[in-house]
Amino acid sequence: MAVQAAHRTAEAAPTGKPLAASRAIQELGLKRSEFDLAVLLGHIRTSVDSDGGHRRVAREEVDRLRAADPRLETLRERVRTVGTTEGSQLMGISPVRFGKLARAGYITPVKFYLNRYRAVVWLYLAEELTEFADGHPALLTGRSPQKMRAVLDAREDRRARNWRSRRLSLLTRQTEDPWEQAAIMSSVLDPVQLAEVVDDPYERAYLTKLRPGLVERHGESPAAREAMDRLVLADDPDEILWQRVSLALCLDEAREHRPAPRPETRRPLPATAPACAPAPETSRGLRAWLRRRGREEPRGL
């Protein structure tokens, strides 16, 4: 009966017109968090509306999803997230072993939230944890491998770093515009790092305008926003270097695609105006250096 009612709703809705996210969520019977994660992971195809501000879902995409799985149970399972306790149970290991694997970077969180004490709670895709357990049984028991012990002995915690890398990769897949991709890459660099890579103030302003938020913010307290800001910014020297390299390369492509917008000149300069000084070579030299470093020191996550 529920499936028949859903089909009647689809028939009553106008065809051909893309659906707003709220309407698509209603017709698919998903939670907002499930829908957002499914879109981010590419399980639900979307398009950007004419003003570039909202994502919409084609009627054909809704029909495709429901035809493949009327109750969307498979989709829900693909976006199901779990924390440490449930994740360790899925993998058949202790929470302590699970924490070691996560901190050493063997499993990557897909999202997080702050609990009532403003502590970070990392969430993982249940599907990925099951696949990891099936594919790497030797890492689940016994003595940890040397590479894993080295990371843990150094008191490294790669969860935030790997989450940022994954988030950037997923967001850049949602756009083909080089400037938007550069803006996404710039979002994990602090203002000082950004200014060193992008010395043109108009380009920095354009990147800031296009930059998406890496996390959803819904009225958090100042303390919570500060905690989130710390998680968003790259903080490891190798990670910072890698993101600077990535941004520099994205900028090269964006500049070839189109220049960043600048204020229009209201009147021409007088003929007697002195010639402009040559543009500084700082950013160009920096980008060349970053490319060399990037080739010499690739970062593995």
N, C-alpha and C positions, 0 to 999 in steps of 0.2 A: 504493500500500500504506500509506504513512504517513497519507494522508487517511482511508482506511478504518479504520485503527487509532484515529485521533483521534475518529471518529464512534462507534466502539465504546466508547471511554472516556466520551464524553458520555452514551451510553445507559446505561452502568453507574452513572454518578453519580446521586445523588438529584435529582429535579426539584423546582422550586419554592423550594428553599432557597438563599439567596444564597451565593456562594462567597467564601471568604477570598481576599485578594489573592494569596497564595502559590499557592493552588489554581488561580486564574484564570490566573496567569502560566504555570503548568505546562501547562494545557490549551491555552492559546493559543500556546505555544512561543516566548514573548518573553523577552528579557532583562529583569531588574528595572528597569534604567534606561530601557528602551524603554517598559515598562508605565507607570512613574511619569510619564514625559513625556506619554504618550498620554492618561493620565487628566487631567493638568494642562491639556492643550490642549483637552480635551473630546472627544477621539476615542473614548474608552471611557467610557461612562456608569457611574457608581458611586453607591452610597448609603452612608450612615453607619449603623453598627450601633446597637443600642439604648443602649449606654453612651457613644456618641459618640466612641469612641476609635479605631476602625478603619473603613476604607472597604471595602465589599464589592461584588461584581459579581453581578448577577442572571444566572441560568442563561440566560435569554432573550437577554441582551446578548452572552454568549459565542457562542450559536448564531447570532445576527445577524451578528456579525463573521466567523465562519467561513463562513456561507452566502454572504456578499458576496465573500469572498476566502479560499478554503481555506488558502492558504499565508501569508496576511497580508502579502504583499509590498508592497501599496499602503500599508498602515498603517506598516510598517517604514520605507518611504521618506519618509512624512510626518513621522516623528519622527527621521530621520537628522540628526545634527549633525556639523558640520565646524569645524575651526579656520581660522586665517588662510591657511595654505598651500593646503589643499584648497579652501577657499572662494574664494580668488582664482583658482584654476584653473577652478572651475565658472563664474565670472563672466567669465573671459577677460581678466583684468587682472593687474597686478603686485601682489605682497604690499604694496608701499608704498602703492599707490593704494587697496587694500582697507583698509589701516590708517587712511588719511585719511577714507574714507567712514564707518568705524566710529567713530572718535573724534569726528567731526562730527555723529554721531547719525543718519545716513541709513540705517544698518542696525543692528538691535538684537539683542544676544545673548540667547539663551534660557536659558543656563546657563553655569557656569564651574567650573573646578577649580584647585587649586594644584599646581604641579609640584614636583619634588624640591627646588627652590631657593626654594619658597614664592612663586613668581611667579604671577600670575593668568593663566590661559589661558582666554580667552573662546571659547565655542562658539555657533554659529549654525545655524539650521535650513537645511539644504541646499535645501529646496523654496522657502523665502523668498528666498534669494540668487538662485536661477535666475529667479524671478518679478521680482525687482528689476532684474536685468540686462536682462531682456526689456522691462521697462516704462520704464527710464531710461537708454537708451544714451548720451545726451549727458553723463551724469555719469561714464562709464567712461573716457573719453579726453579729451585736450585740457586746456585751462586750467580749473582749478576755478572754480565760480561764486563770486561775491562773498560770498554768505552762508556758504559752506563755508570760504572763506579767512579770513573774520572769526573764525570759531570756532577754526580752527587757529592763526591768528596770536595769539589770546589764550591759547593753550596749554590750551584746554579739552579735556577728555576726557569725553564723555557716555555712555560705555559702561556704567559702573556705575549712573549715574542712570537711564538708559533700562531697564537690566535690572531695577532695583528697581521702576520704574513698571509694567513688564510683569508682573513677579512678583506685585505687589499686585493687579493687575487679574485675573489668572488665579485667584488664591486666593479673591478675593471672589466670583467667579462660582460657586464650589463650595458656597456657603452662602447661605441666605435669611434667616438670623438677623441682625438689625441689630447686636446686641452682638458677635457673632463678626466681622462685617464691620468694626466699629469697632476691634476688637482687631487685626485684620490691618493696618489703616491705622496703628495706633499703633506697629507693630513697627519702623518706620524712624526713629522719633524717640528721641533720647536721654532719659534720666530728667529732665533739666532742662526740655527742650522739652515733654515729656509733662505734667509737673506744671503748667506754665503754661497748657496747654489744658484739662487735667482736674484741677481743684483739689480734687475730692472724693477722699479717700484710699480709700474703699470702691470707688468706680468704677475708680480706677487699679488696685487689687488685682484686681478682676474682669477688667479688660482683660488684665492680666498672666497671669491663670489661663487665659484663653481664647486667648491669643496663640499662633499657630503659629510654628514655625521657618521662616524664609525659605530656609534651606539645610539639607541633610542633614549631620549631624555623626556621624562614626563613629570615635571614638577619636583625633581629631587631637591633635597636640602643642599645648601652650599658645601657642606662636608662631603656629601655623596658625590656632588659634581666634581669636587677636587679629587676624590678617590678615582673616579672614572677618567678624569683627565690624565692622571698618572699612568693608567693602564693603556691609554690611547697612544701616548708618545713613546717612540723608540728610546731605550735607555742603555742598551749594550753597545760598546764601541763598534763591534763588527756589524751589528744590525744597523746602526746609524750610517756607517760607511756604505753598506749595501743599499739602503734606501736613498742615500744621496746619489749613488751611481744610477739607480733606477730612475730617479726623478730627472737627472741630467739627460739621460737618454730619451726619456719621454718628452722632455722639453725640446730637444733637437727635432723630434718628429713633429711636435705641435707647431713649432715655428715654421717648419717647411709647409705645413698644412695651411696656416693662416697666422697673421700677426695678432698679438693681443690688442684689444681695443684701446685707443688712446683719445684723450680730449682733442676735439677738432681745433685746428689753429684758426683763430678769428680773423687775423689779417696777416699778410705776408711780411716777412722781415724786410727792412729797408735794404736797398742795394748796397749801401755802405757798411752793412753789418759785418763784423769780423767773422771769418770762417770758424765753424765749430771745431773744437778739438777732437782728435780721433777718439773713437769709443775705446774704453779700457778693455784690456785683454784678459782681465781677471777671471771672468766666468768661463770664457772659452778655454783658458789654460786649465782651470779647475776641472772642467768636464773631461778634458783629455786625460788629466791625471786620474780622475775617478774611473774612467774606462779601463786604464791600464791596471789600476788596483783591482777593479772588478774581475778582470780576466785572470789576474794572478792569484786572487784570494776569493774564489767562489764560496758562498756561504751555504752550508747544508742545514736543512731544518729537520 
